[in-house]
Amino acid sequence: MQGKTVLVTGANSGMGLATTVEMARRGATVIMACRSRKRGEEALAEAVRQSGSDNIRLMLCDLASFASIREFAAEFTAAYPVLDVLINNAGVMVFRRELTADGYELDLGVNHLGHFLLTLLLLDRLKAAAQGRIVVVASGAYKIGKLYLDDHTLSRGFTAAKAYGRSKLANILFTRELAERLKGTGVTVNCLHPGAVGTSIGVSRETGFGHRLMKLVGVLFQTSEQGADTAIYLATAPELREVSGQYYYRRKIKELSPRAKDPEAAARLWQWSLEQTGLA
């Protein structure tokens, strides 16, 4: 990864921080996209300490705000002519219904729409790379997901599982549709299930609700480094240069459910996402 530029979203903790450290250790210039300046600066210092690299930069980006994403993308493209790897790692799972700055249920807004907009705004930089790669951190929770595009706020019957499962199904459908659209460009996109990882993903952005729960059950999960392993593999493995549109678990391609392979649903989600983000 020497000399390559890598962007990691949600890089201030958990798998995002572990991914940042490993990419920096391998010689990449790593941009940590974080929402909070305070937590981001603390994570930056830790990433530098663990990796021994000074080629790590913090940039602020709130994936729950289209305006913030556009501002970030403009700043990034002005500073970096090439993006070799984009790792869409950031994720939320809230126990109480919350909305983004633009009025979308938070799981869908951050996990899917925020990354959808960011990825498309950075595509030209990825196409400028010798072999651009996009890695999407999804989840096996997609199996319980349905899109509910007619109720993007989940105002009817919200549950944490319903919201999170929908956003992870969207991650996979986005990956598959984007892979089709990127054929012949030299840019690949793959997604993965990291397994059960002890992170702060279930913690409310506003109330902090969920911290105690995570402390109680955290011992049952993988470490952040273990959870990040497949994302790092997808970002770096030479044998994956031409592999695209696949779903991985523990470095192996896994079969998807019929719902996650539905090309009509993927096309419908793509068009809806273009309209919602103003890219149509």
C-alpha positions in Angstrom: 0.0 0.0 0.0 3.1 2.2 -0.1 2.2 5.5 -1.7 -1.5 4.8 -1.9 -4.3 7.1 -0.6 -7.0 5.5 1.6 -10.1 7.1 3.0 -11.8 5.5 6.0 -15.2 6.7 7.3 -16.0 6.3 11.0 -12.3 6.1 11.7 -12.4 7.5 15.3 -13.1 4.1 17.0 -13.6 0.4 16.6 -13.1 -1.2 13.2 -12.5 2.2 11.6 -9.6 3.0 13.9 -8.2 -0.6 13.5 -8.4 -0.3 9.7 -6.7 3.1 9.8 -3.8 1.8 11.9 -3.2 -1.2 9.6 -3.4 0.8 6.4 -0.9 3.3 7.8 1.4 0.5 8.9 1.4 -0.8 5.3 2.6 2.6 4.0 -0.6 4.2 2.9 -1.6 7.8 3.4 -4.8 7.5 5.4 -7.5 10.1 5.7 -9.7 9.6 8.8 -13.2 10.9 8.1 -14.8 11.6 11.5 -17.9 13.5 12.7 -16.4 14.8 16.0 -13.3 16.9 16.0 -12.5 16.0 19.7 -12.9 12.3 19.2 -11.2 12.5 15.8 -8.1 14.2 17.2 -7.9 11.7 20.0 -8.2 8.8 17.5 -5.6 10.5 15.2 -3.1 10.6 18.0 -3.8 7.0 18.8 -3.5 5.9 15.2 -0.1 7.7 14.8 1.1 6.1 18.1 0.0 2.6 17.1 1.1 2.7 13.4 4.3 4.8 13.8 3.2 6.7 10.7 2.9 10.4 10.2 0.9 10.0 7.0 -2.5 10.1 8.6 -4.8 13.1 8.4 -8.1 13.9 10.1 -11.0 15.4 8.1 -14.4 16.2 9.5 -17.5 14.7 7.8 -20.9 14.1 9.3 -22.6 11.4 7.3 -26.0 12.4 8.7 -25.8 15.7 6.8 -25.7 16.0 3.0 -24.2 19.5 3.4 -21.4 18.2 5.5 -20.7 15.4 3.0 -20.6 17.8 0.1 -18.2 20.1 2.0 -16.0 17.2 2.8 -15.9 15.9 -0.8 -15.0 19.4 -2.1 -12.2 19.7 0.4 -11.0 16.2 -0.3 -11.0 16.5 -4.1 -9.2 19.8 -3.9 -6.4 18.2 -1.8 -6.1 14.7 -3.4 -6.1 14.0 -7.1 -6.3 10.2 -6.6 -8.2 8.0 -4.2 -7.0 4.4 -4.2 -9.3 2.9 -1.6 -12.5 4.1 -0.1 -13.6 2.1 3.0 -17.3 2.9 3.9 -17.0 1.7 7.4 -19.0 4.2 9.5 -22.3 2.8 10.8 -25.0 3.5 13.4 -27.7 1.3 14.9 -30.1 3.3 17.2 -32.5 1.9 19.7 -34.7 5.0 19.5 -35.9 6.5 16.3 -33.8 9.5 15.3 -33.6 11.6 12.1 -30.7 13.0 10.1 -30.3 16.7 9.4 -32.1 16.0 6.1 -35.0 14.2 7.7 -34.2 10.5 7.1 -34.2 7.7 9.7 -30.7 7.8 11.1 -29.7 4.2 10.2 -30.7 4.6 6.5 -29.4 8.2 6.4 -25.9 7.4 7.6 -25.3 3.8 6.7 -26.7 4.1 3.2 -27.6 7.5 1.9 -24.6 9.3 3.5 -22.2 6.7 2.0 -24.1 6.7 -1.3 -23.6 10.5 -1.7 -20.0 10.4 -0.6 -19.0 7.5 -2.9 -20.5 9.1 -6.0 -18.9 12.5 -5.2 -15.5 10.8 -5.0 -15.9 8.4 -8.0 -13.7 10.5 -10.3 -10.8 10.3 -7.8 -11.3 6.6 -7.6 -11.3 6.2 -11.3 -8.0 8.2 -11.4 -6.3 5.4 -9.4 -4.4 2.6 -11.1 -7.0 0.2 -9.5 -9.6 1.9 -7.3 -11.3 -0.1 -4.7 -14.5 0.6 -2.7 -15.2 -1.5 0.4 -18.6 -1.4 2.0 -19.0 -2.7 5.6 -22.5 -4.3 5.5 -23.8 -6.9 7.9 -25.6 -10.3 8.0 -28.5 -8.3 9.5 -29.4 -7.6 5.8 -31.4 -10.9 6.0 -34.1 -9.3 8.0 -34.2 -6.1 6.0 -36.8 -4.6 3.7 -36.5 -1.3 2.0 -39.7 0.6 3.0 -38.9 3.4 0.6 -42.4 4.8 1.0 -41.6 5.4 4.7 -38.0 6.6 4.9 -38.4 7.9 8.4 -39.9 4.6 9.6 -42.7 6.5 11.3 -44.8 3.3 11.2 -43.6 0.5 13.5 -40.0 1.5 14.2 -37.7 -1.1 15.7 -33.9 -1.1 15.9 -33.7 -4.4 14.0 -36.0 -3.1 11.3 -34.1 0.1 10.8 -30.6 -1.5 10.9 -31.6 -4.5 8.7 -33.0 -2.1 6.1 -29.8 -0.1 6.0 -27.6 -3.1 5.6 -29.8 -4.6 2.8 -29.4 -1.2 1.2 -25.6 -1.4 1.6 -25.6 -4.7 -0.4 -28.0 -3.6 -3.1 -25.9 -0.5 -3.5 -22.7 -2.5 -3.8 -24.2 -4.8 -6.5 -25.7 -2.0 -8.5 -22.5 0.1 -8.3 -20.4 -2.9 -9.4 -22.6 -3.1 -12.6 -22.2 0.6 -13.3 -18.4 0.5 -12.8 -17.7 -2.4 -15.2 -14.8 -1.4 -17.5 -13.6 1.5 -15.3 -10.9 -0.3 -13.3 -12.8 0.4 -10.0 -14.2 -2.4 -8.0 -16.6 -2.5 -5.1 -17.3 -5.3 -2.6 -19.1 -5.5 0.7 -18.7 -7.7 3.8 -20.1 -8.9 7.0 -17.5 -8.3 9.7 -19.1 -10.6 12.2 -20.2 -9.6 15.7 -17.7 -6.9 16.9 -17.7 -5.1 20.2 -18.0 -1.4 19.1 -20.2 1.6 20.0 -22.4 1.1 16.9 -25.5 0.7 19.1 -25.0 4.0 21.0 -27.3 6.9 20.3 -25.5 9.9 18.8 -27.6 12.3 20.9 -28.2 10.6 24.2 -25.4 8.0 24.5 -28.0 5.4 25.2 -26.5 1.9 24.8 -23.1 2.4 26.4 -23.9 0.3 29.4 -25.4 -2.4 27.2 -22.3 -2.6 25.1 -20.1 -2.9 28.2 -22.1 -5.8 29.4 -22.1 -7.8 26.2 -18.8 -6.6 24.7 -17.0 -9.7 26.0 -19.0 -11.8 23.6 -17.8 -10.2 20.5 -14.7 -10.1 18.3 -12.0 -7.4 18.8 -12.1 -4.4 16.4 -8.9 -5.8 14.8 -10.6 -9.1 14.1 -13.7 -7.4 12.7 -11.6 -5.2 10.4 -9.7 -8.1 8.9 -11.9 -8.8 5.9 -12.3 -5.1 5.1 -8.5 -4.8 5.0 -8.3 -8.0 2.9 -10.7 -6.5 0.3 -8.8 -3.3 0.3 -5.4 -4.8 -0.3 -5.4 -8.4 -1.7 -3.7 -8.5 -5.1 -5.8 -11.4 -6.2 -9.0 -9.3 -5.9 -8.0 -6.8 -8.6 -10.9 -7.8 -10.8 -13.4 -9.1 -8.3 -16.4 -6.8 -7.9 -20.0 -6.9 -6.6 -19.4 -9.7 -4.1 -20.3 -10.2 -0.4 -17.7 -11.5 1.9 -17.4 -13.0 5.4 -14.1 -14.1 6.9 -12.4 -13.5 3.5 -14.7 -15.8 1.7 -17.5 -15.0 -0.8 -20.9 -15.8 0.8 -24.1 -16.6 -1.0 -26.7 -13.8 -0.6 -30.5 -14.2 0.0 -32.7 -13.7 -3.1 -33.8 -10.3 -1.7 -30.3 -9.0 -1.7 -29.7 -10.2 -5.3 -32.8 -8.6 -6.7 -31.7 -6.4 -9.6 -35.0 -4.6 -9.8 -34.8 -3.6 -6.1 -31.2 -2.5 -6.6 -32.1 -0.3 -9.5 -35.1 1.1 -7.7 -33.0 1.9 -4.6 -30.3 3.5 -6.8 -32.8 5.9 -8.5 -34.5 6.7 -5.2 -31.1 7.5 -3.7 -30.1 9.7 -6.6 -33.3 11.7 -6.1 -33.0 12.0 -2.3 -29.3 13.2 -2.5 -29.9 15.6 -5.3 -27.8 13.7 -7.8 -30.6 12.6 -10.1 
